[in-house]
Amino acid sequence: MERFTLEQTDHRIESDRRDPLLQILANRGMQHERAYLDQLNAQGLDMVVIDDSDPQATEAATRDAMQAGADVIYQARLGRLDMDHRFIGIADFLHKRPGPSCLGDYHYEPWDTKLARKAKPYFVIQLCCYADLLQPRQGRLADHIRVVPQ
């Protein structure tokens, strides 16, 4: 509903008010994501952080980082046009893994940080969508998807 209220400016539906508890959870999620990003940086991996200020440039930057063979791509924007509808996902992390693809002798797997200690079904569905969006870019499905728990 939030997306509808942002995209359809001529409606008469009010956006939901921000829930303070949900904001606390969102902040904790961002802290977990940043801590994992710091952990990857400390390993000295070749990391590309995608700037999300321009959606068109963001998709191109993700594609460029994949073609360059970055070890990790943070906030990778993946999109596809299906029957006049744009389907977009932003993966927390794409991890470079060995295995042939149209990119070279490597491919990418989507990894997502979550606060939960166990993977929930919708986490897996989300990651499967990212893997599906990755397939045309690398000419193959990822071998694995991964939830990075807190």
C-alpha positions in Angstrom: 0.0 0.0 0.0 2.9 2.4 0.7 4.2 2.0 -2.8 0.7 2.7 -4.2 0.4 5.9 -2.2 3.8 7.0 -3.5 3.3 6.2 -7.1 -0.4 7.2 -7.5 -0.4 10.8 -6.4 -4.1 11.4 -7.5 -5.6 9.0 -4.9 -7.3 9.9 -1.7 -5.7 7.3 0.5 -3.4 8.4 3.3 -0.1 6.7 3.9 0.1 4.6 7.1 1.7 6.3 10.0 5.2 5.2 11.0 5.1 2.6 13.7 7.9 3.3 16.3 8.4 -0.4 17.1 8.9 -1.2 13.4 11.3 1.7 13.1 13.4 0.2 16.0 13.4 -3.1 14.2 14.4 -1.5 10.9 17.3 0.3 12.7 18.5 -3.0 14.3 18.3 -4.6 10.8 20.5 -1.8 9.3 23.0 -2.2 12.2 23.2 -5.9 11.5 23.7 -5.3 7.8 26.4 -2.7 8.4 28.2 -5.0 10.9 28.3 -7.7 8.2 29.5 -5.2 5.7 32.3 -4.1 8.1 33.2 -7.8 8.6 33.6 -8.3 4.9 35.7 -5.1 4.6 38.0 -6.4 7.3 38.6 -9.5 5.2 40.1 -7.2 2.5 37.7 -8.4 -0.2 37.2 -6.4 -3.4 34.0 -4.7 -2.4 31.7 -2.5 -4.5 29.1 -0.4 -2.7 26.3 0.6 -5.1 25.0 4.1 -4.7 21.2 4.1 -4.9 20.7 7.8 -5.7 19.9 7.1 -9.4 18.0 3.9 -10.2 19.2 3.7 -13.9 22.8 4.2 -12.8 22.4 1.8 -10.0 21.5 -1.1 -12.3 24.4 -0.2 -14.6 26.8 0.0 -11.7 25.7 -3.5 -10.5 26.2 -4.9 -14.0 29.6 -3.2 -14.2 30.7 -4.6 -10.8 29.6 -8.1 -11.9 31.5 -7.9 -15.1 34.6 -6.6 -13.3 34.5 -9.6 -11.0 34.1 -7.8 -7.6 34.2 -10.2 -4.7 31.2 -8.6 -3.0 28.6 -6.2 -4.4 26.6 -4.4 -1.7 23.0 -3.2 -2.4 23.0 -4.7 -5.9 20.0 -3.5 -7.9 18.5 -6.3 -10.1 15.6 -5.7 -12.5 13.7 -7.2 -15.3 10.9 -6.2 -17.6 8.1 -8.8 -18.0 5.0 -8.1 -20.0 5.2 -4.3 -19.5 5.9 -4.6 -15.8 9.2 -3.8 -14.1 10.2 -6.3 -11.4 13.1 -5.0 -9.2 14.9 -6.3 -6.3 17.8 -4.9 -4.2 20.0 -7.7 -2.8 21.9 -6.9 0.3 24.9 -8.7 -1.0 26.0 -10.5 -4.1 28.9 -12.8 -3.3 31.3 -14.0 -6.0 31.6 -17.8 -6.1 33.7 -20.1 -8.3 31.9 -21.7 -11.2 31.6 -20.8 -14.9 29.1 -18.2 -16.1 28.9 -15.8 -19.0 30.9 -13.5 -16.8 33.9 -15.8 -16.6 35.0 -18.6 -14.2 32.8 -17.2 -11.5 29.2 -16.4 -10.7 27.2 -14.6 -8.0 25.0 -15.7 -5.2 22.5 -13.5 -3.4 22.9 -13.2 0.4 20.6 -11.2 2.6 21.1 -10.2 6.2 18.2 -10.9 8.6 17.6 -10.4 12.3 15.9 -13.7 12.7 17.9 -16.7 13.9 16.1 -19.1 11.5 15.2 -18.7 7.8 11.6 -17.9 7.3 9.8 -19.0 4.1 9.5 -15.5 2.8 13.3 -14.9 3.2 13.9 -17.9 0.9 11.3 -16.6 -1.6 12.9 -13.2 -1.6 16.4 -14.7 -2.2 15.0 -17.0 -5.0 13.6 -13.9 -6.7 17.0 -12.3 -6.6 18.6 -15.5 -7.9 16.0 -15.5 -10.8 16.9 -11.9 -11.6 20.6 -12.7 -11.6 20.2 -15.6 -14.1 20.0 -13.5 -17.3 23.0 -11.4 -16.2 25.3 -14.3 -15.6 23.8 -17.0 -17.8 23.1 -19.4 -15.0 21.3 -19.8 -11.7 23.3 -19.3 -8.5 24.3 -22.6 -6.9 23.1 -21.3 -3.5 21.3 -18.5 -1.7 22.1 -17.5 1.8 20.5 -15.8 4.8 23.1 -14.2 7.1 21.5 -14.3 10.6 22.3 -12.0 13.4 
